[in-house]
Amino acid sequence: MGVNMNHSNELLHQVFAVFLFCIAVSALFYQYHNYLAALNSSTEILNDKIMYEQYNNKEENIYTKGEIIAFLLNQLEYDVEIDGLFISKSENLKENISAYSIRDNSFGKSYVYDKDGKISRIIFTSMDD
């Protein structure tokens, strides 16, 4: 009876090992499938050549003081002018935003282009209500 018990324990160990092996192989194939799906979607995104797209649901280009402050908190890509106040993209510091004295108003947004047609400055102008 002791010999039969050893064989049954050994059989249980082998069945468990095979079960774990099957789970590991299944997990490997599942992760590989996810990797290929992520790789394909990344390739599609890179092939679109759209690096940044902004959806603007506003009927007009109207911005609030809060939106302009949030814009200034990020690193600027272009020089900015707010009601005649010029802010250089290289000199914009988060600490100076309170000194800009931006009025609590709605602002229109326009652009200044260089001779090559590239944006050189963004202009925010107060809109009188």
Secondary structure, DSSP 8 states (H G I E B T S, - for coil): -HHHHHHHHHHHHHHHHHHHHHHHHHHHHHHHHHHHHHHHHHHHHHHHT---------SS-EE-HHHHHHHHHS--SSEEEETTEEE-TTT--GGGGGGG---SSEEEEEEEE-TTS-EEEEEEEEE--
